[in-house]
Amino acid sequence: MPVTTLVAAAATEKNTLPLDDLALIGVFGPSNDRRALLRHASGRIEQVRPGARVNGRQVIAIDADALVVRVAGGTRRLKMPPG
């Protein structure tokens, strides 16, 4: 199957994901059982759900376009990249 110009451009867009930190790359599942795909700084991809621990942080919530993890002193929201 040939890759369209639009898909190729989106796949090679620079500075879309932080390569040196945890990044949210996908969210799927029904609203009552959401899961997320995370990309680690090492390049490893991991599927998580609420309650999971990632790099010592607990996943608190996953919504349609973001994931919330507990960090020291509060929370951090990871959003899906644009596009």
C-alpha positions in Angstrom: 0.0 0.0 0.0 1.6 3.3 -1.0 2.1 6.0 1.6 0.3 9.2 0.8 2.2 12.5 0.9 0.0 13.7 3.8 0.7 10.6 5.9 4.4 10.8 5.2 4.5 14.5 6.1 2.7 13.9 9.4 4.9 10.9 10.3 8.1 12.9 9.8 7.1 16.2 11.4 9.9 17.5 13.6 9.5 18.3 17.3 6.1 16.8 17.7 7.1 14.4 20.5 9.5 15.1 23.3 12.1 12.4 22.7 13.8 12.8 26.1 10.7 12.4 28.2 7.6 10.4 28.5 5.1 11.1 25.7 1.5 10.2 25.1 1.1 8.8 21.6 -2.4 7.2 21.7 -5.6 6.7 23.6 -8.2 4.0 23.0 -11.1 2.1 24.4 -14.5 3.1 25.7 -14.7 5.9 28.2 -15.2 3.4 31.1 -12.1 1.4 30.2 -9.6 3.8 28.5 -6.1 2.8 27.8 -3.1 4.8 26.6 0.0 4.2 24.7 3.1 5.9 26.1 6.5 6.4 24.5 9.4 6.3 27.0 12.6 8.3 26.4 14.3 5.0 25.6 11.9 4.5 22.7 9.9 1.8 24.4 6.2 1.8 23.9 3.9 0.8 26.8 0.2 0.3 27.1 -1.2 1.6 30.4 -4.6 2.0 32.2 -5.6 4.0 35.3 -3.8 2.8 38.4 -0.7 1.6 36.5 2.8 2.8 37.5 5.1 4.4 34.9 8.6 5.5 35.8 7.6 5.7 39.5 4.5 7.8 38.7 0.9 6.5 39.0 -1.6 7.0 36.2 -4.6 8.7 37.7 -6.8 9.3 34.7 -7.0 8.9 30.9 -9.5 10.9 28.8 -10.0 11.2 25.1 -6.8 13.2 24.4 -4.7 13.2 27.6 -3.3 11.2 30.5 -2.8 12.4 34.1 0.0 11.1 36.3 0.7 11.8 39.9 4.1 13.5 40.4 5.9 14.9 43.4 3.8 17.8 44.7 0.8 17.3 42.3 -0.1 16.0 38.9 1.1 16.2 35.4 -1.1 16.1 32.3 0.4 14.6 29.1 -1.6 15.6 26.0 -1.7 14.0 22.6 0.5 15.6 20.0 -1.3 17.9 17.5 -2.7 16.4 14.4 
